[in-house]
Amino acid sequence: MFASIAGSTLFAKPNYQSYLSLSLKALQYHLNGKANMFTTSVLKNVDYPETLAEIQAALNALYKYPALTLDVETYGLHPKDPWLGSVAFAWDQVSGISFTLFNPAIAGQVRELLKFFLQHYKGKLIYHNAPFDIKVLIWELFMSCPEDNHGMLQGLDILFRDIDDTKILSYLATNSTTGNSIKLKQQAFEYAGNYAIEEIKDITLLAPSELMEYNLIDAVCTWFVYHKHRATVHAEQEKIYQEIFKPALKVITYMELIGVPLDMEKVLEAEVELTKIVNNFTNLIRNSSTIQNFTVLLREEAAREHTA
C-alpha cells in the first residue's frame, strides 16, 4: 500500500523523491530502535566570538578559505530598523563562525571590521537569496544615509565581485510544472531537519547564543544546498545561470536599494480620495441590516460562550 501511495505521489510530484526517501529512512530508524536521525546537530567546528579582539581574530582566520557562505539575521525588514543583528560565515557543511552586533559599546567597531573583511576578502561568497543579505550589508556597512549613492555603488561592486546564490541554483535545478520550494530550510531539510525557530519576528527576544547557532546553521545549510545543486546546474543550465540569472541579482539589489521615486503631493491627494471611498463603503456595510443582524448573533454567541 505504501509503495502504491509513494508511486502515485512521485508520478504527480517527482520532486518529492527526497521527502519519501527521508520518510523511509525515519521508519527504518524507528523499527531498529534508533534515535531520531536529526537529534545530532550539524554543527561540529564552530566559534562564537564576542569581544572585539575575538571577532577580529575570527575574521582574519577566514582569509585562507577560497569560498565562504554568508548569512545575516536582522531586526526587521524596514529600513528604519537597525537591520543587522548577527552575521555567520561557514567554510564547509559543519564549520563556521557567527557573532552578533547586540553590544552597543562595540557594534560600530564590529561593523568596521566586517566592512574591512568584505573589502579585502578575495574568495567567493555564497548566499541563499543574495539580494536580501547584500542589501542589508550595503545599507549597514557602506551607506552613511539613504542618499549615499557613492557608498551604495561601492558596496554593490565589492559584494557582487564573485558570488553564487543557492536560491537561484535551487530554482534552476528543481523547477518543474509540479511546483517546487526554494526556501533554504526546505532545500536543506534532509540534512538538518526542521531547525526553524517559529516565526522570528523579534530577534532581541532570543538569547545571543541561540541566535548565533541558528544563524550559523543557515550558513552551513547553504553549503549543503550548494553541493546538492551546483553540479546539476553546471551540467544543464550553466549558461543561463551565469549570463542571465546571476547578473540580474545585482540589478535587483540596486533597484531595491534605490526604491521607487514618488511624488508625495500626489500620494497625499490619492490618500484623501481613497479614504473617502473606504469610509463610504465601510458605512454601507455597517448600516446593512444583514450585517447588523449577524453582529447581534455573534455577540449573543460570544456571551453564551463567556457565560459557560
C-alpha positions in Angstrom: 0.0 0.0 0.0 2.8 2.4 0.9 4.5 1.6 -2.4 1.3 2.4 -4.3 0.9 5.7 -2.5 4.5 6.6 -3.0 4.3 5.7 -6.7 1.3 7.8 -7.3 2.8 10.7 -5.3 6.0 10.6 -7.3 4.0 10.5 -10.6 2.2 13.7 -9.6 5.2 15.4 -7.9 8.5 13.8 -8.9 10.4 16.4 -6.8 9.0 14.7 -3.6 11.6 11.8 -4.1 13.8 13.2 -1.3 10.9 13.5 1.1 9.7 10.0 0.5 13.3 8.7 0.9 13.5 10.5 4.3 10.2 9.0 5.4 11.5 5.5 4.7 14.8 6.3 6.5 12.9 7.6 9.5 10.7 4.4 9.5 13.9 2.4 9.4 15.4 4.3 12.4 12.2 3.7 14.3 12.0 0.0 13.5 15.6 -0.5 14.5 15.1 1.4 17.8 17.5 4.2 16.9 17.1 7.8 18.0 15.7 10.4 15.6 18.1 11.0 12.7 18.1 14.7 13.4 19.0 14.6 17.1 22.6 15.4 16.4 23.5 19.0 15.4 25.0 19.6 12.0 27.5 22.0 13.7 30.8 20.4 14.6 33.5 23.0 14.4 32.2 26.4 15.4 33.3 29.7 17.0 31.1 32.4 18.5 33.4 35.3 19.2 32.1 38.0 21.5 34.9 40.6 22.2 36.3 42.9 19.5 39.6 41.1 19.6 37.9 37.7 19.2 35.8 38.9 16.3 38.8 40.4 14.5 40.8 37.2 15.0 37.9 35.1 13.7 37.5 37.2 10.6 41.3 37.2 10.0 41.2 33.4 10.0 38.7 33.3 7.2 41.0 34.8 4.5 42.6 31.3 3.9 39.4 29.8 2.6 38.7 30.1 -1.2 34.9 30.2 -0.6 32.6 31.0 2.2 28.8 31.0 2.8 27.4 34.2 4.4 24.1 34.7 6.1 22.7 37.5 8.2 19.9 37.8 10.7 18.1 41.1 11.0 16.0 43.1 13.5 13.3 43.8 10.9 12.6 44.3 7.2 12.0 48.1 7.3 14.9 50.5 6.5 14.2 52.5 9.7 15.0 49.5 11.8 18.6 48.7 12.8 18.8 45.8 10.4 22.0 43.8 11.2 21.6 41.6 14.2 24.1 38.8 13.6 26.4 37.5 10.9 27.6 34.0 10.1 30.3 32.6 7.8 30.8 28.9 7.1 33.7 27.3 5.2 32.1 23.8 4.9 28.9 21.9 5.9 29.8 21.7 9.6 32.2 24.6 10.3 31.9 28.3 10.7 31.7 31.4 12.9 28.9 33.6 14.0 28.8 36.8 16.0 26.2 39.4 17.0 26.1 43.2 17.0 24.0 43.4 20.1 26.7 45.1 22.2 26.2 48.9 21.5 29.7 49.6 23.0 31.5 47.8 20.2 28.8 47.5 17.5 30.2 50.4 15.4 33.7 48.9 15.5 32.4 45.4 14.6 30.8 47.0 11.5 34.1 48.5 10.5 35.8 45.1 11.0 33.2 43.4 8.9 33.4 46.0 6.2 37.2 45.7 6.1 37.0 42.0 5.7 34.4 42.2 2.9 36.5 44.7 1.1 39.7 42.6 1.2 38.4 39.0 1.1 39.2 37.7 -2.5 37.3 34.4 -2.4 33.8 33.5 -3.5 30.9 34.4 -1.2 27.8 32.1 -1.4 24.4 33.3 -0.3 20.8 31.9 -0.2 18.8 34.9 -1.6 21.8 37.2 -2.2 19.8 40.4 -2.8 18.5 40.4 0.8 21.8 39.7 2.6 23.8 42.0 0.4 21.2 44.8 0.6 21.4 44.7 4.4 25.2 44.7 4.3 25.4 47.6 1.9 22.9 49.6 4.0 24.6 48.9 7.2 28.3 49.0 6.2 28.7 51.1 3.1 25.9 53.8 3.1 26.0 56.6 5.6 22.5 57.8 4.7 19.8 56.9 2.1 21.2 59.4 -0.3 24.8 57.9 -0.2 24.9 56.8 -3.8 28.7 56.5 -3.8 28.7 54.1 -0.8 25.9 52.1 -2.4 27.7 51.7 -5.7 30.9 50.8 -3.9 29.1 48.1 -1.9 27.4 46.7 -5.0 30.8 46.4 -6.8 32.5 44.8 -3.8 29.8 42.4 -2.7 28.9 41.2 -6.2 32.5 40.7 -7.3 32.3 36.9 -7.0 29.2 35.2 -5.7 26.9 32.3 -6.0 23.3 32.1 -4.9 21.9 28.8 -3.8 18.3 30.1 -4.1 18.8 30.5 -7.8 20.7 27.2 -8.1 17.7 25.5 -6.3 15.3 27.1 -8.7 17.2 26.1 -11.8 17.9 22.5 -10.6 14.3 21.7 -9.3 12.0 23.9 -11.3 9.1 21.9 -12.7 5.4 22.2 -13.6 4.5 20.3 -10.4 5.9 23.2 -8.3 8.9 23.4 -6.0 10.0 25.2 -2.9 13.3 27.0 -3.0 13.4 28.1 0.7 16.6 27.3 2.4 15.1 25.3 5.2 13.1 23.1 2.9 16.0 22.6 0.5 18.2 21.6 3.4 15.6 19.6 5.4 17.2 16.2 4.5 20.4 17.5 6.0 19.5 19.5 9.1 15.8 18.6 9.8 13.4 21.2 10.9 15.6 23.6 12.8 13.5 26.7 12.3 12.6 28.9 15.2 9.0 29.5 14.7 8.2 33.0 13.5 11.3 35.0 14.4 9.8 38.5 14.4 12.0 40.0 17.1 15.5 38.6 17.3 16.1 40.5 20.5 13.9 38.0 22.3 16.4 35.3 21.6 19.5 34.7 23.7 22.6 35.7 21.7 23.8 32.1 21.8 20.6 30.8 20.3 20.6 33.4 17.6 24.2 32.7 16.6 23.6 29.0 16.4 20.5 29.5 14.3 22.4 31.9 12.0 25.3 29.5 11.6 23.1 26.5 10.8 21.7 28.7 8.0 25.2 29.2 6.8 26.3 25.5 6.8 23.0 24.5 5.2 23.7 26.9 2.4 26.8 24.8 1.8 24.7 21.7 1.7 22.3 23.2 -0.9 25.3 24.5 -2.9 26.8 21.0 -3.2 23.3 19.5 -3.7 22.6 21.6 -6.9 25.7 23.1 -8.2 26.7 20.2 -10.4 23.3 19.8 -11.8 23.1 23.5 -12.9 26.7 23.3 -14.2 25.7 20.3 -16.4 22.4 21.5 -17.6 21.9 25.3 -17.2 25.2 26.9 -16.6 24.9 29.4 -19.4 21.5 30.8 -18.3 22.8 30.9 -14.7 25.9 32.8 -15.5 24.6 35.1 -18.2 21.0 35.8 -17.1 20.1 34.8 -13.6 23.3 35.7 -11.6 23.8 39.2 -13.3 20.2 40.0 -12.6 20.8 39.7 -8.9 23.0 42.9 -8.8 20.4 44.8 -10.8 17.6 43.7 -8.5 19.6 44.6 -5.4 20.3 48.1 -6.9 16.6 48.6 -7.6 15.6 47.6 -4.1 18.2 49.9 -2.5 17.0 52.9 -4.7 13.3 52.2 -4.2 10.6 53.8 -6.2 10.6 57.6 -6.6 7.2 59.1 -5.5 5.5 62.4 -5.8 4.3 62.8 -2.2 1.9 65.6 -3.1 0.1 63.2 -5.5 0.3 60.4 -3.0 -1.4 62.5 -0.3 -4.1 63.6 -2.8 -4.7 60.0 -3.6 -4.9 59.1 0.1 -7.7 61.6 0.6 -9.7 60.2 -2.3 -9.1 56.6 -1.3 -10.0 57.3 2.3 -13.4 58.8 1.2 -14.1 55.7 -0.8 -13.1 53.3 2.0 -15.3 55.3 4.5 -18.3 55.3 2.2 -18.2 51.5 1.7 -17.5 50.9 5.4 -20.6 52.9 6.3 -22.7 51.0 3.7 -21.6 47.7 5.2 -22.1 48.8 8.8 -25.6 50.1 8.0 -26.7 47.0 6.2 -29.5 45.2 8.1 -27.9 41.8 7.3 -24.6 42.8 8.8 -26.3 44.4 11.9 -28.4 41.2 12.5 -25.3 39.0 12.0 -23.4 41.1 14.5 -26.1 40.6 17.1 -25.9 36.9 16.6 -22.2 36.9 17.0 -22.5 38.9 20.2 -25.1 36.5 21.6 -22.9 33.5 20.8 -19.9 35.2 22.4 -22.0 36.0 25.5 -23.1 32.4 25.8 -19.5 31.1 25.5 -18.3 33.6 28.1 -21.1 32.7 30.5 -20.4 29.0 30.1 
